[in-house]
Structure formats: structure tokens, C-alpha cells
């Protein structure tokens, strides 16, 4: 051990610098809500529909939940185009990890109003469920918000773990 180079050599100035980071989660605002606990897909869909009302393109969001399904917060992962939104597991779980979420509930809107999931919706749901298992953060549902109060729940349809 004595023959290892010390971090700072006596009498010499460092040539490089090492960046030091601090990771924080920043609250951007608040969303009015009657219920802070998600008991079913209808509870989550109402919360998501309130947040996604009047948006003109796809938004992919994550509700971060504690172990009793109380909502810790909501994070917008991606804002896309009229028909698509780019979603990567790294971005989905980043805020959940920082918020110490036990579980997450994913949601996005279909501006067309049609709630049927696309092949891409199905694929990203399975990918996120797999990533959640690896991280120890369970994905409890993925809800698609349509028009006139309609929604689609992957959990309700038994598609969350199915392939």
C-alpha cells in the first residue's frame, strides 16, 4: 500500500479536475387532487386525465408511489408528437429512484381519443416491467388516457406481465 501514489503529490498542482455531483429531485409545481392513494385504475386514470387534459400531443408520465400506493409525485418523462412519444427505461426510473418510490404507475395519452394500445405501447410496457423487476421498483399499471373519460389499463386487461 505504501508504494501507491497519493491522490495529491506534495509540491505539485493537479493537472485535471474531478467533477463532483449532487443529484436532487426538484418540485416544479403541484396538481390538485382529491385522492392521494391509488386504489384502482379508475383512481389513476382520473389523476392522469386531470394532468393530461388539453395537451395536443402525446405525453408519457409516471406516478411515483410509496409502498401503500400513496402518490409521492408525478413526473413527465417525455413529450412527443401527435402519434408517438420516445420512452426509455432510464428516463422513466430516474425520478422514481430519486423519490424513493416503491412502485410506479405509467401513463400516457392518445390525442386521437382511441385508447387501444399500439404494438409500441405493449413493447415499452413489457420493457419497463422487466426493468422495474431488475431495479426493485414494481410497475403496477400502464394506463392510456383517451377522450370522454375513457382509458385503457394494462393491469385490468391482464397484459402487464403477459407477452
MDAnalysis code that builds the backbone (N, CA, C; Angstrom):
import MDAnalysis as mda
import numpy as np

u = mda.Universe.empty(489, n_residues=163, atom_resindex=np.repeat(np.arange(163), 3), trajectory=True)
u.add_TopologyAttr("name", ["N", "CA", "C"] * 163)
u.add_TopologyAttr("resid", np.arange(1, 164))
u.add_TopologyAttr("resname", ["UNK", "UNK", "UNK", "UNK", "UNK", "UNK", "UNK", "UNK", "UNK", "UNK", "UNK", "UNK", "UNK", "UNK", "UNK", "UNK", "UNK", "UNK", "UNK", "UNK", "UNK", "UNK", "UNK", "UNK", "UNK", "UNK", "UNK", "UNK", "UNK", "UNK", "UNK", "UNK", "UNK", "UNK", "UNK", "UNK", "UNK", "UNK", "UNK", "UNK", "UNK", "UNK", "UNK", "UNK", "UNK", "UNK", "UNK", "UNK", "UNK", "UNK", "UNK", "UNK", "UNK", "UNK", "UNK", "UNK", "UNK", "UNK", "UNK", "UNK", "UNK", "UNK", "UNK", "UNK", "UNK", "UNK", "UNK", "UNK", "UNK", "UNK", "UNK", "UNK", "UNK", "UNK", "UNK", "UNK", "UNK", "UNK", "UNK", "UNK", "UNK", "UNK", "UNK", "UNK", "UNK", "UNK", "UNK", "UNK", "UNK", "UNK", "UNK", "UNK", "UNK", "UNK", "UNK", "UNK", "UNK", "UNK", "UNK", "UNK", "UNK", "UNK", "UNK", "UNK", "UNK", "UNK", "UNK", "UNK", "UNK", "UNK", "UNK", "UNK", "UNK", "UNK", "UNK", "UNK", "UNK", "UNK", "UNK", "UNK", "UNK", "UNK", "UNK", "UNK", "UNK", "UNK", "UNK", "UNK", "UNK", "UNK", "UNK", "UNK", "UNK", "UNK", "UNK", "UNK", "UNK", "UNK", "UNK", "UNK", "UNK", "UNK", "UNK", "UNK", "UNK", "UNK", "UNK", "UNK", "UNK", "UNK", "UNK", "UNK", "UNK", "UNK", "UNK", "UNK", "UNK", "UNK", "UNK", "UNK", "UNK", "UNK", "UNK"])
u.atoms.positions = np.array([
    [0.819, -1.193, 0.000],
    [0.000, 0.000, 0.000],
    [0.862, 1.256, 0.000],
    [2.011, 1.193, 0.646],
    [2.855, 2.380, 0.759],
    [3.419, 2.810, -0.580],
    [3.517, 1.871, -1.532],
    [4.086, 2.224, -2.823],
    [3.052, 2.823, -3.789],
    [1.777, 2.921, -3.385],
    [0.758, 3.542, -4.237],
    [0.929, 5.053, -4.244],
    [0.589, 5.668, -5.352],
    [0.682, 7.123, -5.464],
    [-0.411, 7.777, -4.625],
    [-0.073, 8.797, -3.871],
    [-1.107, 9.521, -3.139],
    [-1.969, 10.328, -4.118],
    [-3.183, 10.676, -3.686],
    [-4.085, 11.442, -4.534],
    [-3.475, 12.785, -4.907],
    [-2.846, 13.464, -3.957],
    [-2.189, 14.732, -4.213],
    [-0.706, 14.572, -3.897],
    [0.100, 14.801, -4.884],
    [1.539, 14.699, -4.665],
    [2.033, 16.021, -4.094],
    [2.874, 15.918, -3.096],
    [3.381, 17.091, -2.406],
    [4.179, 17.977, -3.361],
    [3.833, 19.271, -3.361],
    [4.550, 20.234, -4.183],
    [4.087, 20.305, -5.626],
    [3.148, 19.491, -6.034],
    [2.652, 19.507, -7.414],
    [1.201, 19.965, -7.449],
    [0.878, 20.695, -8.506],
    [-0.507, 21.123, -8.726],
    [-1.223, 20.064, -9.565],
    [-2.466, 19.792, -9.269],
    [-3.203, 18.816, -10.073],
    [-3.346, 19.296, -11.522],
    [-3.234, 18.387, -12.461],
    [-3.387, 18.710, -13.876],
    [-4.860, 18.732, -14.265],
    [-5.612, 17.810, -13.764],
    [-7.032, 17.680, -14.092],
    [-7.884, 17.928, -12.862],
    [-9.170, 18.082, -13.118],
    [-10.123, 18.196, -12.018],
    [-11.126, 17.060, -12.139],
    [-11.647, 16.664, -11.026],
    [-12.640, 15.610, -10.971],
    [-13.993, 16.234, -10.635],
    [-14.985, 16.099, -11.518],
    [-16.290, 16.684, -11.193],
    [-16.936, 15.970, -10.009],
    [-17.564, 16.730, -9.161],
    [-18.293, 16.195, -8.018],
    [-19.758, 16.577, -8.225],
    [-20.649, 15.576, -8.188],
    [-22.062, 15.801, -8.464],
    [-22.918, 15.585, -7.230],
    [-24.043, 16.254, -7.229],
    [-25.088, 16.012, -6.250],
    [-26.375, 15.873, -7.042],
    [-27.086, 14.799, -6.844],
    [-28.313, 14.542, -7.577],
    [-29.488, 14.943, -6.695],
    [-30.395, 15.747, -7.261],
    [-31.562, 16.192, -6.497],
    [-32.818, 16.084, -7.348],
    [-33.930, 15.993, -6.687],
    [-35.235, 15.990, -7.322],
    [-35.860, 17.342, -7.010],
    [-36.305, 18.057, -8.037],
    [-36.821, 19.415, -7.862],
    [-38.325, 19.425, -8.112],
    [-39.085, 19.964, -7.161],
    [-40.533, 20.083, -7.324],
    [-40.818, 21.276, -8.234],
    [-41.557, 21.012, -9.332],
    [-41.862, 22.072, -10.298],
    [-43.224, 22.706, -10.068],
    [-44.093, 22.047, -9.376],
    [-45.435, 22.570, -9.166],
    [-46.262, 21.575, -8.397],
    [-47.577, 21.803, -8.407],
    [-48.495, 20.914, -7.713],
    [-49.723, 20.702, -8.575],
    [-50.359, 19.565, -8.395],
    [-51.568, 19.209, -9.125],
    [-52.683, 18.990, -8.118],
    [-53.802, 19.701, -8.253],
    [-54.918, 19.469, -7.327],
    [-55.410, 18.033, -7.429],
    [-55.691, 17.427, -6.294],
    [-56.125, 16.038, -6.284],
    [-57.032, 15.789, -5.093],
    [-58.085, 15.001, -5.315],
    [-58.985, 14.630, -4.233],
    [-58.482, 13.422, -3.471],
    [-57.735, 12.575, -4.162],
    [-57.309, 11.320, -3.573],
    [-55.808, 11.153, -3.777],
    [-55.064, 10.947, -2.722],
    [-53.617, 10.769, -2.819],
    [-53.207, 9.309, -2.825],
    [-54.183, 8.403, -2.746],
    [-53.869, 6.982, -2.769],
    [-54.537, 6.351, -3.986],
    [-53.771, 5.527, -4.702],
    [-54.295, 4.835, -5.874],
    [-54.813, 3.476, -5.420],
    [-56.122, 3.270, -5.523],
    [-56.733, 2.005, -5.126],
    [-57.102, 1.150, -6.339],
    [-57.284, 1.818, -7.493],
    [-57.681, 1.096, -8.700],
    [-57.297, 1.930, -9.922],
    [-57.473, 1.342, -11.075],
    [-57.105, 2.046, -12.309],
    [-57.957, 3.291, -12.522],
    [-59.190, 3.287, -12.053],
    [-60.053, 4.461, -12.204],
    [-59.486, 5.652, -11.430],
    [-58.952, 5.407, -10.217],
    [-58.316, 6.478, -9.444],
    [-57.153, 7.078, -10.226],
    [-56.314, 6.202, -10.758],
    [-55.142, 6.665, -11.502],
    [-55.552, 7.376, -12.779],
    [-56.552, 6.859, -13.471],
    [-56.958, 7.484, -14.732],
    [-57.512, 8.887, -14.515],
    [-58.253, 9.088, -13.419],
    [-58.759, 10.434, -13.115],
    [-57.607, 11.407, -12.865],
    [-56.619, 10.951, -12.107],
    [-55.472, 11.800, -11.813],
    [-54.696, 12.126, -13.097],
    [-54.463, 11.104, -13.909],
    [-53.730, 11.304, -15.163],
    [-54.520, 12.175, -16.132],
    [-55.825, 11.955, -16.226],
    [-56.653, 12.752, -17.139],
    [-56.651, 14.224, -16.739],
    [-56.640, 14.498, -15.444],
    [-56.567, 15.882, -14.973],
    [-55.268, 16.523, -15.419],
    [-54.170, 15.790, -15.260],
    [-52.858, 16.328, -15.633],
    [-52.698, 16.461, -17.142],
    [-53.256, 15.522, -17.891],
    [-53.060, 15.495, -19.343],
    [-54.181, 16.179, -20.124],
    [-55.115, 16.807, -19.415],
    [-56.211, 17.493, -20.101],
    [-55.663, 18.600, -20.995],
    [-56.218, 18.688, -22.159],
    [-55.911, 19.775, -23.105],
    [-54.510, 19.753, -23.695],
    [-53.780, 18.647, -23.587],
    [-52.487, 18.587, -24.274],
    [-52.734, 18.138, -25.711],
    [-51.948, 18.661, -26.629],
    [-52.195, 18.421, -28.048],
    [-51.283, 17.369, -28.665],
    [-50.449, 16.734, -27.838],
    [-49.558, 15.679, -28.323],
    [-49.369, 14.662, -27.207],
    [-48.735, 13.546, -27.548],
    [-48.541, 12.502, -26.547],
    [-47.584, 12.944, -25.452],
    [-47.964, 12.672, -24.222],
    [-47.115, 12.874, -23.049],
    [-47.034, 11.536, -22.317],
    [-45.834, 11.132, -21.942],
    [-45.654, 9.917, -21.153],
    [-45.258, 10.361, -19.755],
    [-46.024, 9.927, -18.751],
    [-45.793, 10.352, -17.374],
    [-45.699, 9.143, -16.450],
    [-45.142, 9.380, -15.275],
    [-45.013, 8.344, -14.264],
    [-45.557, 8.879, -12.945],
    [-46.472, 8.118, -12.356],
    [-46.891, 8.382, -10.982],
    [-45.986, 7.554, -10.087],
    [-45.302, 8.209, -9.182],
    [-44.399, 7.522, -8.253],
    [-45.163, 7.276, -6.955],
    [-45.142, 6.035, -6.490],
    [-45.951, 5.633, -5.346],
    [-45.085, 5.043, -4.234],
    [-45.550, 5.207, -2.996],
    [-44.865, 4.555, -1.882],
    [-45.406, 3.135, -1.741],
    [-45.011, 2.429, -0.696],
    [-45.403, 1.030, -0.529],
    [-46.896, 0.844, -0.265],
    [-47.614, 1.900, 0.108],
    [-49.062, 1.814, 0.331],
    [-49.844, 2.471, -0.803],
    [-49.198, 2.682, -1.924],
    [-49.785, 3.286, -3.120],
    [-50.243, 4.728, -2.930],
    [-49.625, 5.421, -1.973],
    [-49.826, 6.863, -1.866],
    [-48.929, 7.531, -2.902],
    [-49.453, 8.534, -3.567],
    [-48.701, 9.206, -4.622],
    [-47.635, 10.106, -4.005],
    [-46.390, 9.837, -4.373],
    [-45.262, 10.683, -3.965],
    [-45.170, 11.877, -4.906],
    [-45.399, 11.619, -6.179],
    [-45.316, 12.680, -7.167],
    [-45.574, 12.171, -8.565],
    [-45.594, 13.105, -9.483],
    [-45.820, 12.814, -10.891],
    [-44.666, 13.410, -11.682],
    [-44.159, 12.661, -12.641],
    [-43.034, 13.128, -13.455],
    [-43.348, 12.949, -14.933],
    [-43.184, 14.009, -15.707],
    [-43.331, 13.910, -17.159],
    [-42.020, 13.409, -17.726],
    [-42.064, 12.234, -18.320],
    [-40.873, 11.604, -18.870],
    [-40.594, 12.124, -20.263],
    [-41.657, 12.273, -21.052],
    [-41.473, 12.603, -22.461],
    [-42.688, 13.314, -23.017],
    [-42.448, 14.291, -23.874],
    [-43.487, 14.927, -24.663],
    [-43.150, 14.651, -26.114],
    [-44.078, 14.053, -26.816],
    [-43.792, 13.628, -28.178],
    [-44.557, 14.408, -29.219],
    [-44.950, 13.685, -30.259],
    [-45.702, 14.275, -31.358],
    [-47.166, 13.868, -31.216],
    [-47.903, 14.069, -32.272],
    [-49.319, 13.730, -32.256],
    [-49.546, 12.237, -32.057],
    [-48.605, 11.401, -32.538],
    [-48.824, 9.959, -32.513],
    [-47.777, 9.154, -31.769],
    [-46.739, 9.775, -31.280],
    [-45.697, 8.992, -30.624],
    [-44.960, 9.816, -29.576],
    [-44.363, 9.108, -28.646],
    [-43.536, 9.724, -27.614],
    [-42.370, 8.774, -27.346],
    [-41.159, 9.293, -27.334],
    [-39.979, 8.473, -27.112],
    [-39.859, 8.184, -25.612],
    [-39.752, 6.903, -25.270],
    [-39.682, 6.500, -23.866],
    [-38.530, 5.517, -23.701],
    [-37.675, 5.793, -22.719],
    [-36.571, 4.887, -22.406],
    [-36.622, 4.571, -20.916],
    [-36.402, 3.312, -20.543],
    [-36.473, 2.949, -19.117],
    [-35.586, 3.817, -18.223],
    [-34.436, 4.202, -18.694],
    [-33.532, 5.042, -17.896],
    [-34.231, 6.318, -17.453],
    [-34.965, 6.947, -18.369],
    [-35.655, 8.198, -18.045],
    [-36.883, 7.960, -17.180],
    [-37.541, 6.835, -17.372],
    [-38.741, 6.518, -16.600],
    [-38.394, 6.310, -15.126],
    [-37.304, 5.588, -14.866],
    [-36.981, 5.227, -13.486],
    [-36.099, 6.251, -12.764],
    [-35.548, 7.205, -13.473],
    [-34.648, 8.187, -12.853],
    [-35.338, 8.930, -11.701],
    [-36.480, 9.514, -11.961],
    [-37.193, 10.259, -10.911],
    [-37.708, 9.333, -9.824],
    [-38.132, 8.122, -10.204],
    [-38.638, 7.161, -9.216],
    [-37.554, 6.770, -8.222],
    [-36.352, 6.595, -8.707],
    [-35.225, 6.265, -7.828],
    [-34.943, 7.430, -6.890],
    [-34.913, 8.642, -7.433],
    [-34.633, 9.820, -6.611],
    [-35.726, 10.073, -5.576],
    [-36.970, 9.713, -5.910],
    [-38.094, 9.930, -4.990],
    [-38.280, 8.774, -4.011],
    [-37.425, 7.761, -4.089],
    [-37.539, 6.570, -3.247],
    [-38.886, 5.874, -3.415],
    [-39.355, 5.807, -4.650],
    [-40.637, 5.170, -4.939],
    [-40.522, 3.656, -4.793],
    [-41.556, 3.055, -4.231],
    [-41.621, 1.595, -4.127],
    [-42.182, 1.005, -5.415],
    [-43.128, 1.725, -6.005],
    [-43.746, 1.297, -7.245],
    [-43.986, 2.504, -8.140],
    [-44.226, 2.228, -9.419],
    [-44.612, 3.298, -10.332],
    [-45.836, 2.858, -11.122],
    [-46.556, 3.843, -11.600],
    [-47.674, 3.634, -12.495],
    [-47.434, 4.535, -13.693],
    [-47.327, 3.947, -14.862],
    [-47.055, 4.702, -16.082],
    [-48.365, 5.106, -16.739],
    [-48.321, 6.198, -17.452],
    [-49.495, 6.628, -18.187],
    [-49.113, 7.517, -19.348],
    [-49.930, 7.454, -20.375],
    [-49.766, 8.404, -21.468],
    [-51.113, 8.607, -22.135],
    [-51.204, 9.662, -22.906],
    [-52.452, 9.985, -23.575],
    [-52.358, 9.647, -25.060],
    [-53.507, 9.417, -25.654],
    [-53.637, 9.295, -27.099],
    [-54.496, 10.480, -27.559],
    [-53.873, 11.495, -28.155],
    [-54.653, 12.667, -28.590],
    [-55.798, 12.322, -29.545],
    [-55.703, 11.196, -30.242],
    [-56.781, 10.773, -31.144],
    [-58.051, 10.422, -30.374],
    [-57.901, 10.111, -29.076],
    [-59.033, 9.712, -28.251],
    [-59.199, 8.208, -28.156],
    [-58.585, 7.456, -29.074],
    [-58.655, 5.997, -29.088],
    [-57.738, 5.447, -27.996],
    [-58.246, 4.575, -27.156],
    [-57.448, 4.070, -26.031],
    [-56.759, 2.745, -26.303],
    [-56.972, 2.152, -27.463],
    [-56.348, 0.856, -27.748],
    [-54.835, 0.996, -27.834],
    [-54.088, 0.118, -27.145],
    [-52.626, 0.213, -27.154],
    [-52.047, -0.235, -28.499],
    [-51.019, 0.464, -28.931],
    [-50.293, 0.086, -30.143],
    [-49.281, -1.006, -29.791],
    [-48.659, -1.572, -30.802],
    [-47.598, -2.556, -30.568],
    [-46.459, -1.917, -29.776],
    [-46.160, -0.645, -30.075],
    [-45.100, 0.067, -29.343],
    [-45.487, 0.242, -27.877],
    [-46.768, 0.535, -27.615],
    [-47.244, 0.667, -26.229],
    [-47.050, -0.649, -25.474],
    [-47.389, -1.742, -26.115],
    [-47.237, -3.059, -25.489],
    [-45.758, -3.379, -25.233],
    [-44.923, -3.079, -26.216],
    [-43.492, -3.391, -26.093],
    [-42.836, -2.582, -24.976],
    [-43.137, -1.289, -24.889],
    [-42.495, -0.469, -23.847],
    [-43.024, -0.856, -22.471],
    [-44.275, -1.269, -22.388],
    [-44.826, -1.704, -21.101],
    [-44.073, -2.932, -20.584],
    [-43.834, -3.896, -21.451],
    [-43.096, -5.102, -21.048],
    [-41.648, -4.759, -20.706],
    [-41.051, -3.871, -21.473],
    [-39.668, -3.472, -21.207],
    [-39.549, -2.764, -19.854],
    [-40.510, -1.893, -19.560],
    [-40.499, -1.184, -18.280],
    [-40.751, -2.142, -17.118],
    [-41.653, -3.096, -17.290],
    [-41.919, -4.083, -16.230],
    [-40.656, -4.889, -15.945],
    [-39.940, -5.284, -16.999],
    [-38.685, -6.026, -16.822],
    [-37.632, -5.176, -16.117],
    [-37.505, -3.927, -16.521],
    [-36.535, -3.026, -15.884],
    [-36.894, -2.798, -14.420],
    [-38.187, -2.659, -14.141],
    [-38.636, -2.470, -12.763],
    [-38.290, -3.647, -11.875],
    [-38.435, -4.853, -12.410],
    [-38.063, -6.045, -11.635],
    [-36.581, -6.019, -11.290],
    [-35.777, -5.625, -12.242],
    [-34.333, -5.541, -12.025],
    [-33.977, -4.507, -10.960],
    [-34.684, -3.378, -10.982],
    [-34.406, -2.286, -10.041],
    [-35.111, -2.442, -8.695],
    [-36.073, -3.337, -8.612],
    [-36.837, -3.481, -7.379],
    [-37.923, -2.429, -7.236],
    [-38.355, -1.866, -8.368],
    [-39.450, -0.889, -8.387],
    [-40.531, -1.467, -9.296],
    [-41.595, -1.964, -8.700],
    [-42.644, -2.648, -9.438],
    [-43.453, -1.668, -10.294],
    [-43.753, -2.056, -11.527],
    [-44.650, -1.295, -12.397],
    [-46.047, -1.888, -12.190],
    [-46.932, -1.132, -11.531],
    [-48.244, -1.678, -11.176],
    [-49.278, -1.541, -12.284],
    [-49.062, -0.604, -13.207],
    [-50.001, -0.443, -14.316],
    [-49.418, 0.511, -15.343],
    [-49.993, 0.470, -16.526],
    [-49.735, 1.442, -17.585],
    [-51.109, 1.787, -18.127],
    [-51.471, 3.046, -18.008],
    [-52.814, 3.493, -18.388],
    [-52.719, 4.433, -19.577],
    [-53.579, 4.187, -20.557],
    [-53.678, 5.059, -21.726],
    [-54.943, 5.886, -21.569],
    [-54.777, 7.198, -21.615],
    [-55.893, 8.121, -21.457],
    [-56.419, 8.507, -22.837],
    [-57.726, 8.343, -23.027],
    [-58.365, 8.725, -24.282],
    [-59.265, 9.926, -24.076],
    [-60.304, 10.006, -24.852],
    [-61.235, 11.132, -24.738],
    [-62.479, 10.706, -23.959],
    [-63.238, 11.692, -23.513],
    [-64.531, 11.488, -22.846],
    [-64.449, 10.543, -21.648],
    [-63.350, 10.625, -20.878],
    [-63.205, 9.824, -19.671],
    [-62.837, 8.369, -19.910],
    [-62.541, 8.003, -21.156],
    [-62.180, 6.619, -21.449],
    [-60.697, 6.398, -21.189],
    [-60.370, 5.189, -20.772],
    [-58.975, 4.828, -20.533],
    [-58.791, 3.337, -20.754],
    [-57.542, 2.929, -20.909],
    [-57.178, 1.529, -21.048],
    [-56.142, 1.221, -19.982],
    [-56.353, 0.155, -19.224],
    [-55.431, -0.250, -18.166],
    [-54.818, -1.596, -18.532],
    [-53.494, -1.639, -18.652],
    [-52.808, -2.900, -18.922],
    [-53.047, -3.895, -17.783],
    [-53.055, -3.432, -16.539],
    [-53.276, -4.327, -15.395],
    [-54.688, -4.901, -15.419],
    [-55.689, -4.076, -15.667],
    [-57.071, -4.543, -15.695],
    [-57.288, -5.586, -16.785],
    [-56.580, -5.437, -17.889],
    [-56.729, -6.357, -19.020],
    [-55.819, -7.587, -18.913],
    [-55.047, -7.669, -17.826],
    [-54.163, -8.811, -17.622],
    [-52.965, -8.827, -18.559],
    [-52.573, -7.661, -19.060],
    [-51.492, -7.573, -20.034],
    [-50.181, -7.062, -19.468],
    [-50.141, -6.786, -18.186],
    [-48.921, -6.196, -17.620],
    [-47.750, -7.167, -17.642],
    [-47.993, -8.404, -17.286],
    [-46.917, -9.374, -17.284],
    [-46.970, -10.323, -18.464],
    [-48.066, -10.253, -19.211],
    [-48.243, -11.179, -20.341],
    [-47.426, -10.749, -21.552],
    [-47.008, -11.737, -22.324],
    [-46.257, -11.437, -23.564],
    [-46.912, -12.104, -24.723],
])
